[in-house]
C-alpha cells in the first residue's frame, strides 16, 4: 500500500507489517506516558500539565498513519516541548519518539524526501543546544544519526529488492506473453493445417451415406484417404517445426507455411480446393483475371492458406444447391482474392471465426485488408494485398550488391 504526500504524484510506502508495527507503536506510546506519570512530579489535576506530558510522545501515535504524519507531529511536539519543559525532560521527551520517526521516514520515504526530513531533524539540534546546553543536543544527534543510518541502509536494500522483484515480474509477464502468443500461433497453425482436410473428410463421409453406386463410394473413399494422409503429413511437419530449438526465448514463432512458394504451387492449391468443392457437389466458378506468375513469392504462403480457408468456409456453410464463385484479380498495384457462396438457410455447422481472424492477421502483416460478411443471402470474403511493396522487396533480396552488404 502507498499513500500520496505533499500533493505529489509520488507516494510513500505504508508501515511494514502494520498488524505488528501499529500495536507496537501504540504500546510504546503507552509505556512512555505511563513511565512519565510514574516518575514526573506533575500536578495531574492540571489539564495543561497532563497535555504537556502526553504531547511529546504523540508522534508515536501519528506514526501509525504514516511516516510524514509522524514527522510533522514530532516537529510540533518538539516546538511545544522545547518551549514548556525543563532540560532533562526535554531531552528524553524528544529522544524516544525521534528514533522510530527518523528510522521509518528514511526507510519508507523516497530519497529526496528522506534527506530533506533528515536535514530538518538535525536543524533542531542547535535550537536544543541554545535553549539548554550542547550535551543534550549531542545526545539526540548520536541517536538520530544511528536511526537515520539504519533507515537509509534499509531503504537502499528495499529499493534494490523492489528493483529485482520488478525485473522478475517483468520477466514472468514477458514469458507469459510469449507463451500466449505461441499458443495463439499454434492454434492458428493447427486450424490452417487441419481444418480444410478434416472438413473435406467430413463432407465426403456424409455424402457417402446417400450414394448407391459402388464406384462413386469407392471414389469418395479414395478422396477421404488422400485427405487423411495429407492431414497426417501436415501434422508431422508441424511437430517437426515445433521441436526445432530456437536461439532465443523471445524469438518469433516460426511460420509453418506450405513448402512450395511459387505461382505454380498456388495454382495447384486453387485447383485442389475447387476440385474438392466440386467433388462435394458444389457448383463453383473460378475466375482468374491476370497472370499468376506476377505474384511475388513472399505472398504465396498467405494466399495458399487463404484459398484453403475460403474453400473450407464454402464447404462448411455454403448451400450445395446454390452457386459459389472464387475470383482472383491481379494488376500492377494489388491482388484481390475473393469468394462468395449462397448461405445455408439452416446452418448447423459451428464457427469460431478463427480462420477469418487468421486471414485478417496475415493481410495486416502484408499491408493488406480483409472484408467479409453476408449480403442478400450470399456470404462474401475478400482479401486485398498490395503488390508494389512486395515486388520491390523481392527485387532487393535478389540484388547481389544488396546481399553482399548485409
N, C-alpha and C positions, 0 to 999 in steps of 0.2 A: 504494500500500500504506500502511496505517496501523497503528499499534501503540498498545495501551492504556497509560496511565501513571497511577501513584498510585492504582490500583484504581478509577479513574473510568470512567464510561461514554463519556467523550470520548476522543479519540485524537490522537496526534501523527502527522505525515507522515514517511514514510521519506526518506532522503537522496536528493536529486535525482541522477538518472543514476548509480546505485550501481556500475555496471560501470566507471565512470571515477573517481568520487569515492572509493570504498573503496581501490583501488590507490594513489591519490594520498596518502591519509591514511597508509597503511602506509609508503609511500615517505618521507613527511615524518618519520614516527617514526624510520625507519632512518637518515635523514640527520642528524637532531638527535642521536641516540645516537652515531653514528659521529663527528660533529664534537666531541662532548664527550670521547669516547675519545681523540681525536687531540690535544686541547689541554689537558685537565684533568690535574693531577698526582695521579692516583688510584693506589692500590695494587690492581691488578686481580686479585691473588690473594686479596684480601679480598672475600668474597661480599657482605658488608654494603655495602661501598663500591660494588660493581657495581650492587646493587639501588638504592642512592641515586642512582646515575647514570641508571638506566632509569626509575624510578618517576615523575619529573616529566613525562616525555613519554608516559606510559601513557594519558592522556586521549585522545590521538590515535587509539590503537587502540580504546579504549572508544567513541569517537565513531562508529566503523563500525557499532556496534549500534544507534545512535540518539542523538538529542540529549540525552535525560535521562541515559542511562548515561555519556555523555561529560562532562556537568556534574557528576554525582556523583563520577566518577573525578578530575576536576580539583580539587574541594574536598578529597578525600582526599589527593591528591598534594601539594596546596598545604600542607596541615597537616604532612605528613611533611617536605616540603622546607623550610618555614619553621623547623622545629624542628631541622634537621640540617645545613644548608649555610651557607656564608658569604654575604655580602651580594651580590656581583656575580653569583655563580652562582644565587642565589635569584631575583633579578630576572629574569635571562634564562630560567631554567628555567620560571618561572611565565608568562612573557610569550608564548612561542611556542605552547604548547597553548591558551592562553586565547583567542587571536584566532579560530581556527576554531571552538572550542567555543561562545564567545559568539555568533558570527555565525550558526552553524547553529541554536542554541537560539532566538534571537529570530526566526529565519526560519521554522522548522518548527513551533514550539510555538504553541498558542493564545495570545491576547494576555495573559490573566491570568497564565498560567504563565511566559510570556516576561518580563513585568515583574517577577514575584517573583524569578526567577533573576537578572535584571539587578541588582536591588537587592542580592541576596546576593553577586554578584560585586563590586560596589562596596563592600560592607561589609567585604571582606577588605583593602581598601586601607589603612585606618587601622592594621590589625594590622601590615602591612608597614612603615608609617611609624614605628610604635612599636618594632617589632622591629629595624629597621635605620635608615633615615632617609627623609625626605619625598621626596627626589629619586626614589628607586626607586618609591614609591607613585605619584608624579605621572606617571612614565614609563608605568607599567602603566595608569593611569587614562586617559591620552591614547589609547593603542591600544585600550583596552576601549571607550571612548566611540565611536571610529570603527567598531569591529566591531559594536557594538550599533546604531548609526545605520544602518549598511548592512543589517544583518539585519532591523530593523524596517521599513525602507523597502521591502525586497524582500517582506516579509511583507504589507504593505499592497497592493503590486502583485499578489502571488499571490492574496490574498483577493478583490481586485477581479476578476481574471481568472477565478477559480473561480466567482464570482457570475455573471459574464457567461456563462461556459460552462454553468452550471446553468440559466440562463434560456433559453439556446439549446437545451439538451437538452429542457427542459420544453416549449418551443415546438414542437420537432420531434415530441415524443411527442404533444402535443395535436393537431398536424396529422395525424399518423399515425392517431390515434383518430378524427378527423373523417373521414378518408378511409375507414377501415374501416367506420364507421357508414354512410357514403354508399354504399359497395359493398354492404353488407348491405341497406340500404334499396332500392337499385336492384335487387338480386336478388329481393327480395320483391315489388317493383312488377312486374318482368317476369313473375314467376310468377303474380301475381294477374291480370295483364292477358292473358297468353298461354295459360296452362295450360288454362283451360276450353275456349276456342275450338279450340285445337290438338287437345285430346282429342276434341272433337266431330268434327272433321275426320277424325282417325284412325279413330274408331269407325265413322263412316259410310262411309269408304273401304273398310274391311274388310268391312262388311256388303254393299257393292255387288257384291263378288265373287260372292256367293251368290244374287243376285236375277236372275231370268229375265224378269221383267216390265219392259219398257222404260219404262213410266210410273213405276214405283217407282224405277228407276235415275235417271230424269230428276229426280224429286223429291229423291232423295238428293244428286245433283249440285248442285241448287239450294241445298240446305241447306249443303253444303260451301262453295259460292261465297259465301253470306251470312256464314258463319263466318269465311272467309278475309278478306273485306272488313272485317269488324268488327275482326279482329285487326290488320290493317294500319292501320286508323284509330286504334286504341288505341295502337299503337306510335308513330304520328305524334304523337299527343297527348303521349306520354311524352317524345319527343325535344324537343318544343316547351318543355315544362316544364324539362327538364334544361338547355336552352340559355339559359333566363332568368337574368340576372345577379341574384345575391343581395347584399344590402347588406353583410353581414358574413360573414367566412370561417367563423365558428363557428355560423352560423345553422342551425337545424334544417332538414333536407331537407324540401322541400315534399311535402305529402300529395297524391298523384295519385289523387284519388277520382273516381268517376263524376260527371258533370256535374250530374245532377238528384238532389237530396237531398230528395225528397218521398215521402210514403207511396205515391202513385200509381206513382212510378218503382220503388219497392221491390216493389210488387205485380206490376208488369210484369216485373221481374227474376225473381221467383219463378215466374211463368207461363212465362217463356222457358226457365228451367232445367228445369222439369218437362216442358215440351213437348219439349225436346231429349232428355231421358231416354226419353220415350215413343217418339220417333222412332227411338231406338236400341234399340227392342224391350224396354224395361224396363217392368215393371208397378209403378207408383209411386202411392201415395195421398198426397194433400195435405190436411192438416188445419190449419185456422186457427181458433183459439179466442180471440176478442177482436177489437177494431176496429183495423185497421192505421193509421187516422188518429190514433190515440192515441200513435203512436211519435214521439218528438222527432226533429226533423230532424238533430240532431247525431249521432244513431246510425245514420241511414240509410246513409251510405257504408260503414261497417263491416259492416252487415247485408247489403248488396248483395254485397260481396266474399265474405262468409261463405257466402251461398247459392250463389254460383258455385263456391266451393271444395267445398262439400258435394256439389253435383251432379257436379263433376269426379271426386271420390273414388268416388262410386257408379258412375260410368261406367267408371272405370279398374279398380276392384277388386270391383265387385258382380257377382253372378250374375244374368244376364237371365232365367234360368228361375225365380228366386226372386222374392220381393216386396221392395219398398222403400217407405219412408214418410218424408215430411218433415212436421214439425209445428211450428207457430208458436203460442205461448201468450202472451197479453198480459193483464196485470191491473194493479192500481193500483201495485204495488211493483216488478215486474220483468217482463222479456221473456225467454222461453226459445225458442231456435231449435235444433231437433234434427233429426237424420236417422239412419235405420237401414236397413241392407240386408243381404241374405244374402251371405256371403263366398264367393268362388270357392274351390273345393277346390284347384285348381292355379292359383294366381295368378302369372302370369309378368310382370306389369307392375311395373317398379321404382318404389320410393317413397323420396323423400329426407326426408319429413316436413316439408318447407319450408312447405307450405300450412297444416298443422296448427299449426306453431310460430308462423306469422304470425297465425293466428286467436287463439292464446293471447296474443300481444303486444297485439293490438287490444283484446281483452277486458280485459287488465290496465290499459291506458290509460283505459278507460271504467269501471273499477271492477268489472268482472265476472270470470267464470271460464269455463274451457273444460275439458270432460272428454271423453275418447274412449278406446275400447278394444273388444276383441272378447269377446263373451259368448255362449256357446251357439250358435255358428255365425253370429251376427249382429254386424256392426260398428256401433257407435253413437257418434255425435259430437253434443255438446251445448254450446251457448254460452248462458250466463245473464248478462244485463245488468240492472243496476238502473235504474229509470225515474225515481224521485223526484228524484235529483240533477240529471239531465239536464233534467227539466221545469223545475226551479227556475232553472237557469242560462238556459234558453231564455226564461222569463218575465223574468228580469233583463235579458237582452240586448234584449228588446222594450220595456222600460220607458223612455220618453223622458227621464224625470228622471235615471235612471242613466246613460243615454247622454250626456246633457248635461254630467254631472260628470266625464266621462273626459277 
